Amino acid sequence: MDASISDASDAPVPDMPTYAVDVKPILVANCVRCHGAGGTLNVDPASSLQYAPPNGYFDHYENQGDCTPGDAGIIPTSCKYGAAFLATAIQSYVTSCDFPMPPAPAPRLSARDQLIITRWAAEMPPLP
């Protein structure tokens, strides 16, 4: 454990965070209201953004539905990409993107939460 990075609770950041124990609680608290609440993609009414989020359902780890590209590379509408598939994108959006998530007026994730997601995403296998 890396005790040098911690939040107000002084909980150490795990060296190898897991989705179930470390990442999912962060995503549920900060992201799922738009990315997966009730199995839908939503626009947070308090958000400065005015468009529905892309196909990413962070309340589950694995993809659900048919996510196999069809003709012309089109992904079926039944596809619900899970957090594992989008780990690198999640990490980018919560740490360094031009459109940081969660969007204003929601507060940015703590340095501890960002580090947990960064370490988790670094351990994910590359996309196919």
OpenMM code with the backbone's topology and positions (N, CA, C; nanometers):
from openmm import Vec3, app, unit

residues = "MET ASP ALA SER ILE SER ASP ALA SER ASP ALA PRO VAL PRO ASP MET PRO THR TYR ALA VAL ASP VAL LYS PRO ILE LEU VAL ALA ASN CYS VAL ARG CYS HIS GLY ALA GLY GLY THR LEU ASN VAL ASP PRO ALA SER SER LEU GLN TYR ALA PRO PRO ASN GLY TYR PHE ASP HIS TYR GLU ASN GLN GLY ASP CYS THR PRO GLY ASP ALA GLY ILE ILE PRO THR SER CYS LYS TYR GLY ALA ALA PHE LEU ALA THR ALA ILE GLN SER TYR VAL THR SER CYS ASP PHE PRO MET PRO PRO ALA PRO ALA PRO ARG LEU SER ALA ARG ASP GLN LEU ILE ILE THR ARG TRP ALA ALA GLU MET PRO PRO LEU PRO".split()
positions = [
    Vec3(0.0837, -0.1186, 0.0000),
    Vec3(0.0000, 0.0000, 0.0000),
    Vec3(0.0878, 0.1245, 0.0000),
    Vec3(0.0410, 0.2287, -0.0673),
    Vec3(0.1120, 0.3545, -0.0718),
    Vec3(0.0459, 0.4498, 0.0261),
    Vec3(0.1062, 0.4667, 0.1399),
    Vec3(0.0479, 0.5509, 0.2440),
    Vec3(0.0748, 0.6985, 0.2193),
    Vec3(0.1534, 0.7335, 0.1167),
    Vec3(0.1847, 0.8730, 0.0925),
    Vec3(0.0680, 0.9495, 0.0307),
    Vec3(-0.0247, 0.8803, -0.0327),
    Vec3(-0.1425, 0.9436, -0.0906),
    Vec3(-0.2635, 0.8960, -0.0129),
    Vec3(-0.3351, 0.9888, 0.0467),
    Vec3(-0.4540, 0.9505, 0.1206),
    Vec3(-0.5534, 1.0647, 0.1188),
    Vec3(-0.6747, 1.0358, 0.1574),
    Vec3(-0.7775, 1.1389, 0.1645),
    Vec3(-0.8019, 1.1733, 0.3107),
    Vec3(-0.9102, 1.2432, 0.3365),
    Vec3(-0.9395, 1.2871, 0.4721),
    Vec3(-0.9499, 1.1698, 0.5693),
    Vec3(-0.9870, 1.0527, 0.5204),
    Vec3(-0.9985, 0.9368, 0.6086),
    Vec3(-0.8629, 0.8712, 0.6332),
    Vec3(-0.7588, 0.9198, 0.5647),
    Vec3(-0.6242, 0.8644, 0.5760),
    Vec3(-0.6166, 0.7176, 0.5362),
    Vec3(-0.7100, 0.6738, 0.4554),
    Vec3(-0.7044, 0.5365, 0.4057),
    Vec3(-0.5971, 0.5287, 0.2976),
    Vec3(-0.5062, 0.4336, 0.3064),
    Vec3(-0.4025, 0.4225, 0.2045),
    Vec3(-0.4607, 0.3813, 0.0696),
    Vec3(-0.3925, 0.4217, -0.0353),
    Vec3(-0.4327, 0.3846, -0.1711),
    Vec3(-0.3725, 0.2482, -0.2013),
    Vec3(-0.4556, 0.1517, -0.2401),
    Vec3(-0.4000, 0.0192, -0.2711),
    Vec3(-0.3087, 0.0235, -0.3933),
    Vec3(-0.2046, -0.0581, -0.3907),
    Vec3(-0.1121, -0.0658, -0.5037),
    Vec3(-0.1802, -0.1232, -0.6275),
    Vec3(-0.2702, -0.2208, -0.6071),
    Vec3(-0.3399, -0.2846, -0.7177),
    Vec3(-0.4908, -0.2848, -0.6874),
    Vec3(-0.5558, -0.1725, -0.7096),
    Vec3(-0.6987, -0.1643, -0.6783),
    Vec3(-0.7807, -0.2586, -0.7650),
    Vec3(-0.8910, -0.3056, -0.7104),
    Vec3(-0.9839, -0.3885, -0.7866),
    Vec3(-1.1105, -0.3088, -0.8135),
    Vec3(-1.1825, -0.3501, -0.9167),
    Vec3(-1.3078, -0.2823, -0.9493),
    Vec3(-1.4057, -0.2949, -0.8335),
    Vec3(-1.4309, -0.4166, -0.7888),
    Vec3(-1.5365, -0.4417, -0.6901),
    Vec3(-1.5128, -0.3696, -0.5580),
    Vec3(-1.3902, -0.3708, -0.5100),
    Vec3(-1.3618, -0.3169, -0.3767),
    Vec3(-1.3271, -0.1684, -0.3805),
    Vec3(-1.2494, -0.1271, -0.4782),
    Vec3(-1.1939, 0.0080, -0.4769),
    Vec3(-1.2567, 0.1044, -0.5776),
    Vec3(-1.2808, 0.0585, -0.6988),
    Vec3(-1.3239, 0.1478, -0.8071),
    Vec3(-1.4751, 0.1644, -0.8128),
    Vec3(-1.5490, 0.0559, -0.8035),
    Vec3(-1.6949, 0.0662, -0.8158),
    Vec3(-1.7555, 0.1653, -0.7162),
    Vec3(-1.7141, 0.1663, -0.5894),
    Vec3(-1.7731, 0.2650, -0.4981),
    Vec3(-1.7500, 0.4104, -0.5431),
    Vec3(-1.6345, 0.4380, -0.6029),
    Vec3(-1.6065, 0.5725, -0.6540),
    Vec3(-1.6993, 0.6039, -0.7705),
    Vec3(-1.7117, 0.5082, -0.8629),
    Vec3(-1.7961, 0.5299, -0.9803),
    Vec3(-1.9431, 0.5424, -0.9420),
    Vec3(-1.9889, 0.4606, -0.8498),
    Vec3(-2.1289, 0.4679, -0.8059),
    Vec3(-2.1561, 0.6036, -0.7411),
    Vec3(-2.0648, 0.6518, -0.6613),
    Vec3(-2.0853, 0.7789, -0.5914),
    Vec3(-2.0755, 0.9001, -0.6839),
    Vec3(-2.0000, 0.8884, -0.7938),
    Vec3(-1.9706, 1.0065, -0.8739),
    Vec3(-2.0111, 1.0003, -1.0208),
    Vec3(-2.0310, 0.8817, -1.0753),
    Vec3(-2.0469, 0.8687, -1.2201),
    Vec3(-2.1759, 0.8002, -1.2641),
    Vec3(-2.2230, 0.7062, -1.1842),
    Vec3(-2.3346, 0.6212, -1.2264),
    Vec3(-2.4649, 0.6997, -1.2439),
    Vec3(-2.4787, 0.8127, -1.1782),
    Vec3(-2.6024, 0.8903, -1.1964),
    Vec3(-2.6232, 0.9251, -1.3439),
    Vec3(-2.5147, 0.9364, -1.4196),
    Vec3(-2.5250, 0.9619, -1.5635),
    Vec3(-2.4901, 0.8381, -1.6463),
    Vec3(-2.3948, 0.7593, -1.5985),
    Vec3(-2.3457, 0.6426, -1.6719),
    Vec3(-2.3981, 0.5140, -1.6098),
    Vec3(-2.5268, 0.4858, -1.6267),
    Vec3(-2.5781, 0.3564, -1.5877),
    Vec3(-2.6889, 0.3524, -1.4867),
    Vec3(-2.7302, 0.4639, -1.4310),
    Vec3(-2.8374, 0.4615, -1.3310),
    Vec3(-2.9632, 0.4016, -1.3914),
    Vec3(-3.0127, 0.2963, -1.3302),
    Vec3(-3.1329, 0.2311, -1.3806),
    Vec3(-3.1152, 0.1716, -1.5187),
    Vec3(-2.9899, 0.1422, -1.5571),
    Vec3(-2.9634, 0.0839, -1.6883),
    Vec3(-2.9746, 0.1833, -1.8024),
    Vec3(-2.9685, 0.3130, -1.7711),
    Vec3(-2.9811, 0.4151, -1.8750),
    Vec3(-2.8617, 0.5090, -1.8727),
    Vec3(-2.8504, 0.5883, -1.9765),
    Vec3(-2.7538, 0.6974, -1.9822),
    Vec3(-2.8343, 0.8255, -1.9662),
    Vec3(-2.7926, 0.9115, -1.8752),
    Vec3(-2.8710, 1.0288, -1.8392),
    Vec3(-2.7866, 1.1547, -1.8442),
    Vec3(-2.8543, 1.2679, -1.8611),
    Vec3(-2.7893, 1.3967, -1.8429),
    Vec3(-2.8256, 1.4426, -1.7027),
    Vec3(-2.7256, 1.4720, -1.6213),
    Vec3(-2.7497, 1.5250, -1.4876),
    Vec3(-2.8080, 1.6651, -1.5035),
    Vec3(-2.9286, 1.6904, -1.4528),
    Vec3(-2.9904, 1.8218, -1.4706),
    Vec3(-2.9068, 1.9364, -1.4141),
    Vec3(-2.8222, 1.9088, -1.3157),
    Vec3(-2.7386, 2.0130, -1.2575),
    Vec3(-2.6100, 2.0356, -1.3368),
    Vec3(-2.5834, 1.9507, -1.4346),
    Vec3(-2.4591, 1.9562, -1.5093),
    Vec3(-2.4565, 2.0713, -1.6079),
    Vec3(-2.3348, 2.1172, -1.6370),
    Vec3(-2.3164, 2.2189, -1.7394),
    Vec3(-2.3219, 2.1568, -1.8794),
    Vec3(-2.3129, 2.0250, -1.8881),
    Vec3(-2.3205, 1.9561, -2.0179),
    Vec3(-2.4658, 1.9363, -2.0573),
    Vec3(-2.4918, 1.9372, -2.1857),
    Vec3(-2.6294, 1.9268, -2.2322),
    Vec3(-2.6542, 1.8058, -2.3209),
    Vec3(-2.5667, 1.7082, -2.3194),
    Vec3(-2.5834, 1.5908, -2.4047),
    Vec3(-2.5743, 1.4645, -2.3203),
    Vec3(-2.6374, 1.3594, -2.3697),
    Vec3(-2.6321, 1.2312, -2.2993),
    Vec3(-2.4904, 1.1758, -2.3077),
    Vec3(-2.4447, 1.1109, -2.2018),
    Vec3(-2.3098, 1.0549, -2.2040),
    Vec3(-2.2989, 0.9415, -2.3061),
    Vec3(-2.1770, 0.9149, -2.3529),
    Vec3(-2.1586, 0.8039, -2.4460),
    Vec3(-2.1875, 0.6710, -2.3779),
    Vec3(-2.1886, 0.5667, -2.4576),
    Vec3(-2.2271, 0.4336, -2.4139),
    Vec3(-2.1274, 0.3762, -2.3135),
    Vec3(-2.1441, 0.4100, -2.1868),
    Vec3(-2.0599, 0.3565, -2.0814),
    Vec3(-2.1406, 0.3406, -1.9546),
    Vec3(-2.1535, 0.2178, -1.9085),
    Vec3(-2.2334, 0.1857, -1.7907),
    Vec3(-2.1390, 0.1404, -1.6808),
    Vec3(-2.1097, 0.2300, -1.5873),
    Vec3(-2.0036, 0.2055, -1.4913),
    Vec3(-2.0509, 0.1307, -1.3672),
    Vec3(-2.1791, 0.0954, -1.3630),
    Vec3(-2.2294, 0.0175, -1.2497),
    Vec3(-2.2024, -0.1313, -1.2681),
    Vec3(-2.1463, -0.1704, -1.3816),
    Vec3(-2.1057, -0.3096, -1.4006),
    Vec3(-1.9672, -0.3142, -1.4659),
    Vec3(-1.8973, -0.4223, -1.4398),
    Vec3(-1.7593, -0.4389, -1.4826),
    Vec3(-1.7487, -0.4814, -1.6284),
    Vec3(-1.8207, -0.5869, -1.6647),
    Vec3(-1.8105, -0.6428, -1.7994),
    Vec3(-1.9162, -0.5835, -1.8916),
    Vec3(-1.8909, -0.5946, -2.0215),
    Vec3(-1.9902, -0.5506, -2.1192),
    Vec3(-2.1155, -0.6352, -2.1058),
    Vec3(-2.2286, -0.5749, -2.1339),
    Vec3(-2.3559, -0.6469, -2.1361),
    Vec3(-2.4197, -0.6264, -2.2724),
    Vec3(-2.4942, -0.7253, -2.3161),
    Vec3(-2.5556, -0.7182, -2.4484),
    Vec3(-2.4549, -0.7560, -2.5554),
    Vec3(-2.4916, -0.7345, -2.6798),
    Vec3(-2.4056, -0.7668, -2.7935),
    Vec3(-2.3221, -0.6444, -2.8280),
    Vec3(-2.1905, -0.6529, -2.8078),
    Vec3(-2.1005, -0.5416, -2.8365),
    Vec3(-2.0095, -0.5715, -2.9553),
    Vec3(-2.0512, -0.6692, -3.0373),
    Vec3(-1.9746, -0.7065, -3.1550),
    Vec3(-2.0083, -0.6118, -3.2692),
    Vec3(-1.9065, -0.5429, -3.3254),
    Vec3(-1.9354, -0.4520, -3.4369),
    Vec3(-1.9983, -0.5271, -3.5539),
    Vec3(-2.1011, -0.4691, -3.6100),
    Vec3(-2.1680, -0.5273, -3.7260),
    Vec3(-2.1178, -0.4637, -3.8537),
    Vec3(-2.2049, -0.4591, -3.9529),
    Vec3(-2.1696, -0.3980, -4.0810),
    Vec3(-2.1211, -0.2548, -4.0592),
    Vec3(-2.0186, -0.2179, -4.1302),
    Vec3(-1.9611, -0.0837, -4.1244),
    Vec3(-1.9117, -0.0478, -3.9838),
    Vec3(-1.8852, -0.1487, -3.8998),
    Vec3(-1.8317, -0.1237, -3.7671),
    Vec3(-1.9311, -0.0683, -3.6668),
    Vec3(-2.0596, -0.0760, -3.6976),
    Vec3(-2.1619, -0.0211, -3.6085),
    Vec3(-2.1868, -0.1174, -3.4931),
    Vec3(-2.1841, -0.0623, -3.3717),
    Vec3(-2.2079, -0.1401, -3.2499),
    Vec3(-2.3592, -0.1487, -3.2276),
    Vec3(-2.4124, -0.2675, -3.2018),
    Vec3(-2.5570, -0.2812, -3.1777),
    Vec3(-2.6029, -0.1967, -3.0592),
    Vec3(-2.7252, -0.1504, -3.0658),
    Vec3(-2.7793, -0.0678, -2.9582),
    Vec3(-2.7970, -0.1460, -2.8289),
    Vec3(-2.7943, -0.2788, -2.8354),
    Vec3(-2.8058, -0.3594, -2.7139),
    Vec3(-2.6772, -0.3591, -2.6319),
    Vec3(-2.5677, -0.3091, -2.6886),
    Vec3(-2.4390, -0.3081, -2.6195),
    Vec3(-2.4394, -0.2065, -2.5061),
    Vec3(-2.3960, -0.2528, -2.3906),
    Vec3(-2.3753, -0.1651, -2.2761),
    Vec3(-2.2336, -0.1909, -2.2274),
    Vec3(-2.1403, -0.1055, -2.2745),
    Vec3(-2.0011, -0.1226, -2.2351),
    Vec3(-1.9869, -0.1091, -2.0849),
    Vec3(-1.9138, -0.2015, -2.0248),
    Vec3(-1.8871, -0.1967, -1.8824),
    Vec3(-1.7622, -0.1159, -1.8513),
    Vec3(-1.7380, -0.0968, -1.7242),
    Vec3(-1.6247, -0.0163, -1.6793),
    Vec3(-1.4907, -0.0745, -1.7243),
    Vec3(-1.4784, -0.2061, -1.7295),
    Vec3(-1.3511, -0.2672, -1.7691),
    Vec3(-1.3127, -0.2267, -1.9103),
    Vec3(-1.4082, -0.2275, -2.0015),
    Vec3(-1.3821, -0.1930, -2.1412),
    Vec3(-1.3377, -0.0473, -2.1531),
    Vec3(-1.3906, 0.0386, -2.0681),
    Vec3(-1.3655, 0.1820, -2.0779),
    Vec3(-1.2685, 0.2335, -1.9715),
    Vec3(-1.1926, 0.1445, -1.9082),
    Vec3(-1.1052, 0.1840, -1.7968),
    Vec3(-1.0114, 0.2983, -1.8338),
    Vec3(-0.9455, 0.2904, -1.9474),
    Vec3(-0.8506, 0.3949, -1.9868),
    Vec3(-0.9218, 0.5270, -2.0117),
    Vec3(-1.0383, 0.5216, -2.0740),
    Vec3(-1.1153, 0.6443, -2.0971),
    Vec3(-1.1625, 0.7042, -1.9654),
    Vec3(-1.2086, 0.6204, -1.8742),
    Vec3(-1.2519, 0.6691, -1.7432),
    Vec3(-1.1352, 0.7403, -1.6759),
    Vec3(-1.0199, 0.6765, -1.6759),
    Vec3(-0.9010, 0.7363, -1.6135),
    Vec3(-0.8695, 0.8711, -1.6769),
    Vec3(-0.8747, 0.8801, -1.8064),
    Vec3(-0.8449, 1.0052, -1.8754),
    Vec3(-0.9430, 1.1154, -1.8371),
    Vec3(-1.0706, 1.0817, -1.8367),
    Vec3(-1.1718, 1.1832, -1.8064),
    Vec3(-1.1689, 1.2304, -1.6623),
    Vec3(-1.1303, 1.1464, -1.5688),
    Vec3(-1.1302, 1.1902, -1.4286),
    Vec3(-0.9985, 1.2553, -1.3876),
    Vec3(-0.8942, 1.2443, -1.4709),
    Vec3(-0.7655, 1.2998, -1.4298),
    Vec3(-0.7146, 1.4141, -1.5163),
    Vec3(-0.7345, 1.4095, -1.6492),
    Vec3(-0.6626, 1.5073, -1.7311),
    Vec3(-0.7338, 1.5553, -1.8561),
    Vec3(-0.8531, 1.5194, -1.8762),
    Vec3(-0.9230, 1.5519, -2.0006),
    Vec3(-0.9655, 1.6991, -2.0056),
    Vec3(-0.9850, 1.7510, -2.1281),
    Vec3(-1.0377, 1.8864, -2.1456),
    Vec3(-1.1820, 1.8982, -2.0959),
    Vec3(-1.2520, 1.7857, -2.0874),
    Vec3(-1.3890, 1.7817, -2.0367),
    Vec3(-1.3908, 1.6920, -1.9131),
    Vec3(-1.3397, 1.7427, -1.8018),
    Vec3(-1.3241, 1.6563, -1.6838),
    Vec3(-1.4570, 1.6060, -1.6297),
    Vec3(-1.4505, 1.4862, -1.5795),
    Vec3(-1.5666, 1.4235, -1.5187),
    Vec3(-1.5406, 1.4042, -1.3708),
    Vec3(-1.6424, 1.4128, -1.2914),
    Vec3(-1.7776, 1.4538, -1.3278),
    Vec3(-1.7803, 1.6019, -1.3651),
    Vec3(-1.8778, 1.6400, -1.4494),
    Vec3(-1.8839, 1.7798, -1.4948),
    Vec3(-1.9323, 1.8740, -1.3850),
    Vec3(-1.8987, 2.0000, -1.4007),
    Vec3(-1.9464, 2.1026, -1.3073),
    Vec3(-2.0988, 2.1031, -1.3072),
    Vec3(-2.1594, 2.1287, -1.1956),
    Vec3(-2.1029, 2.1815, -1.0729),
    Vec3(-2.0551, 2.0736, -0.9748),
    Vec3(-2.0560, 1.9485, -1.0137),
    Vec3(-2.0069, 1.8420, -0.9253),
    Vec3(-1.8580, 1.8639, -0.8993),
    Vec3(-1.8114, 1.8327, -0.7796),
    Vec3(-1.6683, 1.8487, -0.7515),
    Vec3(-1.5868, 1.7417, -0.8235),
    Vec3(-1.4616, 1.7754, -0.8539),
    Vec3(-1.3685, 1.6788, -0.9116),
    Vec3(-1.3432, 1.5677, -0.8102),
    Vec3(-1.3019, 1.4537, -0.8596),
    Vec3(-1.2650, 1.3448, -0.7695),
    Vec3(-1.1416, 1.3861, -0.6884),
    Vec3(-1.1335, 1.3337, -0.5683),
    Vec3(-1.0176, 1.3620, -0.4842),
    Vec3(-0.8917, 1.3044, -0.5497),
    Vec3(-0.7761, 1.3543, -0.5079),
    Vec3(-0.6490, 1.3016, -0.5582),
    Vec3(-0.6392, 1.1521, -0.5296),
    Vec3(-0.6889, 1.1091, -0.4157),
    Vec3(-0.6873, 0.9672, -0.3799),
    Vec3(-0.7715, 0.8861, -0.4773),
    Vec3(-0.8943, 0.9313, -0.5042),
    Vec3(-0.9818, 0.8586, -0.5962),
    Vec3(-0.9241, 0.8560, -0.7369),
    Vec3(-0.8643, 0.9662, -0.7803),
    Vec3(-0.8008, 0.9692, -0.9122),
    Vec3(-0.6860, 0.8692, -0.9196),
    Vec3(-0.6074, 0.8589, -0.8133),
    Vec3(-0.4958, 0.7646, -0.8123),
    Vec3(-0.5463, 0.6201, -0.8125),
    Vec3(-0.6518, 0.5928, -0.7398),
    Vec3(-0.7091, 0.4577, -0.7411),
    Vec3(-0.7504, 0.4209, -0.8829),
    Vec3(-0.8213, 0.5103, -0.9513),
    Vec3(-0.8662, 0.4815, -1.0877),
    Vec3(-0.7475, 0.4702, -1.1822),
    Vec3(-0.6472, 0.5539, -1.1658),
    Vec3(-0.5275, 0.5479, -1.2507),
    Vec3(-0.4562, 0.4141, -1.2349),
    Vec3(-0.4386, 0.3706, -1.1124),
    Vec3(-0.3707, 0.2420, -1.0889),
    Vec3(-0.4532, 0.1248, -1.1418),
    Vec3(-0.5843, 0.1302, -1.1236),
    Vec3(-0.6719, 0.0240, -1.1742),
    Vec3(-0.6656, 0.0174, -1.3260),
    Vec3(-0.6768, 0.1338, -1.3921),
    Vec3(-0.6759, 0.1363, -1.5389),
    Vec3(-0.5425, 0.0865, -1.5942),
    Vec3(-0.4337, 0.1143, -1.5237),
    Vec3(-0.3015, 0.0703, -1.5705),
    Vec3(-0.2885, -0.0809, -1.5707),
    Vec3(-0.3670, -0.1492, -1.4883),
    Vec3(-0.3611, -0.2956, -1.4804),
    Vec3(-0.4553, -0.3650, -1.5769),
    Vec3(-0.5399, -0.2886, -1.6463),
    Vec3(-0.6372, -0.3479, -1.7380),
    Vec3(-0.5682, -0.3912, -1.8672),
    Vec3(-0.6113, -0.5035, -1.9241),
    Vec3(-0.5522, -0.5450, -2.0527),
    Vec3(-0.5928, -0.4476, -2.1622),
    Vec3(-0.5125, -0.4374, -2.2675),
    Vec3(-0.5467, -0.3470, -2.3780),
    Vec3(-0.6765, -0.3898, -2.4453),
    Vec3(-0.7443, -0.2927, -2.5044),
    Vec3(-0.8691, -0.3237, -2.5767),
    Vec3(-0.8384, -0.4110, -2.6971),
    Vec3(-0.9347, -0.4972, -2.7336),
    Vec3(-0.9130, -0.5846, -2.8506),
    Vec3(-0.9082, -0.5049, -2.9787),
] * unit.nanometer
topology = app.Topology()
chain = topology.addChain("A")
for resn in residues:
    res = topology.addResidue(resn, chain)
    for name in ("N", "CA", "C"):
        topology.addAtom(name, app.Element.getBySymbol(name[0]), res)
